């Protein structure tokens, strides 16, 4: 997930975070994402399964917040368009 991505915002401290996650959760998510994608991982099956479950918890939290964020942004854009049409 490196590089520019619409899934990120800047938090109150000026740090780039995934929408819906704290800075620590974002760091953890990115670490887990890399570890899961790393096919040469030396982790045992239990550790891999824990990592995948934790990644999914963080992903679900992010995804729910992202959906809310996008619907809010879309509603704002629609209101602005309506105002421009009637203005």
DAGI-V368044 format. One record per pair of residues at least 12 apart in sequence whose C-alpha atoms are under 6 Angstrom apart, sorted by sequence separation. I is the first residue (numbers start at 0). J is the second residue. D is the distance in Angstrom with one decimal. If there is no record, write none. Layout:
BEGIN
I & J & D
I & J & D
END
This chain:
BEGIN
6 & 18 & 5.9
28 & 54 & 5.9
19 & 61 & 4.9
18 & 61 & 5.8
19 & 64 & 4.9
18 & 65 & 5.8
END
